[in-house]
């Protein structure tokens, strides 16, 4: 059967006529009417081509200019046909067979060529998305000598706007003025829309004002300018224009479709402002004018009410809609998802299936994005798996939401899989060539990848993607996610260096509030609080992240009073504290021995602010109580928690037991961590230290064997310090550095000197069953002491020495540094895994409370 299918052939009448015509030599007896009839019968380009060739051979399409007005004598009872009519017949035949190129060539040979056929060609190219071809056809139209009409110009303006091409658009504007179309409302409305799409709101407004001054404005003119202001983030202006439109346009001719477009145009402005009263007012307007039952208006109202935070109104509109499409369902699912009501979102999702409405990519993406934005990364990934299983294909927005979920979980493997999926399914460009259609979404995916790899601490991959984006194509988000990654999870020096590059020319990018917040965080991590405060005070606009970053900076440096002062100023500026703000406040209180104030803030969270305390807040308060020696009170709080204690709570309790030598409670906390599969080298090291302090060496050995058998390796203590020649790293007992002899000699002199001042080595931090002399030697070789000696050897007098340690600072080293800070001309700044310690003149900023 496959090989016996009939072949497409030239119609019999066409083949017969051509053969007869060829035999007759195309004498004067052959009528143009016959050719016109044959052209209508052609069903293939080849057939049209043959008839076209015969017409050219006969001379029926190529008369000298002086004879263009002379026509063939008609046959008896046959209508008159001019050469131009035959030419346009050829054009129509080519178009009917889908050959626009052949039609265009034929049209260029029709003299004069009617504008209607040019318009048809231009419209076909626009319909197929070939916008540049449409503009090229209009240029050839002008070269052919055909004057564009009031149908041509709106089509070409639409193509210019959708590209967008401001250069082509402004050229057309000149053509419009030269040809007297500046008073044609259809052309001028298209001109307003073109300028708006090209990002030129000023020109769009100017053209609209000229239309209004001439008194030719109609509802489409007003809809166009309102849409322009909405598109360019001028919602208040858009609402003002809409109000004027309601008063002015009611006297002009309108139709239902125009009224529907007016309502749908203005609602996004209400949504961006969360203007619930205005939304209800416009809703009432739609009811009065009979446009509310329309599905487009209903969908827009559902989405706007949801974005205004009124899901009650959104559901009411949704339930009143007699006709619902998939967009209607997507709007309600998105509303519930973004408001955090995932149960309701999934219930609607199930109802869609009951109604046999297939979920599309928008539905799936709405649920995934909702979970991701609320920090529910695992749930977002589970929904993504369901989406793939259902056969629905993700788009760029889906991928961005999935990468956000991976970032929140630190799920490196799933992030890499998503990256590979994006490349395989062409949701991400391989060559990183920006500047074409769809590049905005492509850059968004690149930015999400940088964010994901940074939060997973894979900085090599993150920086590789960042560097692959041409500098002129990087936007503020590109720079901010890379800087934020360095500031929060990597090297804060790299964050500051990158920030400097961001501001340098050419292609400088202005930072936003989030960028500055990241820089504040970097400065705080580098103990450059003075710089951080200078940047903060210089911000013209601060967001909640800026305030929280400044509080966190003070908190981690043990400056609780300053942190709480920022907290008070944040509220005076009109910001309402959220769960993150209170977490930072409690952290600051915990690290500044502000017990009563910390407990007061904890109690006021739900009482005064309606913020429910989470496990992290309980962990901070338990840490606060336990550090102050109130172990029993901390334990009672653990037992009274309204939720199951998380690993963070048990680690906080375990750490406190280390300070206060409570072996029994420490064992209980460790067992809870083991039950939760949340134990790690840090928790085993803590319990081992507690056993060692209690001189229970057999238990120390048991824990070490347990770690060995479980494959858990203790992270070696490592400290690194900034020197004149870069960063130097040290491990315990490290003698690999070229300056090791000088380092150990200086360290011995320092220890001998501070012993004479009252320093007594705290041998309980040498966790080995050996004599005290050997313990003293072990303590002297701790990595932070080696780093300090190197810093003293290589740092100019008066300059601070900055040391970073991967673990919590040793208690003996803390004591030694306090004494050493009395006899050296340096401030010693140590950042450990928990906080900062500033040693100066025999005092530490933590007040020996860490």
Secondary structure, DSSP 8 states (H G I E B T S, - for coil): -GGG-------HHHHHHHHHHHHHTS-TTS-HHHHHHHHHH--SHHHHHHHHHHHHHHTTT---GGGTT------TT-----HHHHHHHHHHHHHHTT-HHHHHHHHHTSSS--HHHHHHHHHHHHHTT-HHHHHHHHHHHHHTT----TTHHHHHHHHHHHHT-HHHHHHHHHHHHHTT-TT-HHHHHHHHHHHHHTT-HHHHHHHHHHHHHHT---HHHHHHHHHHHHHTT-HHHHHHHHHHHHHHGGGS---HHHHHHHHHHHHHHHHHHT-HHHHHHHHHHHHHTT-TTSHHHHHHHHHHHHHTT-HHHHHHHHHH-SS--HHHHHHHHHHHHHTT-HHHHHHHHHHHHHTT----HHHHHHHHHHHHHTT-HHHHHHHHHHHHHHT----HHHHHHHHHHHHHHT-HHHHHHHHHHHHHTTSS-SS---SSTTHHHHHHHHHHHHHHHHHTT-HHHHHHHHHHS-GGG--HHHHHHHHHHHHHHS-HHHHHHHHHHHHSSSS-----HHHHHHHHHHHHHTT-HHHHHHHHHT-SS--HHHHHHHHHHHHHTT-HHHHHHHHHHHHHTT----HHHHHHHHHHHHTTT-HHHHHHHHHHHHHHS-----HHHHHHHHHHHHHTT-HHHHHHHHHH-SS---HHHHHHHHHHHHHHT-HHHHHHHHHHHHHTT---HHHHHHHHHHHHHTT-HHHHHHHHHHHHHHT------EEEEEETTEEEEEETT---STTHHHHHHHHHHHHHHHHTTT----GGGS-SSS-HHHHHHHHHT-HHHHHHHHHHHHS-TTS-EEEEESS---HHHHHHHHHHTTTSSS-EEEE-SS-EEEEETTEETTTT--
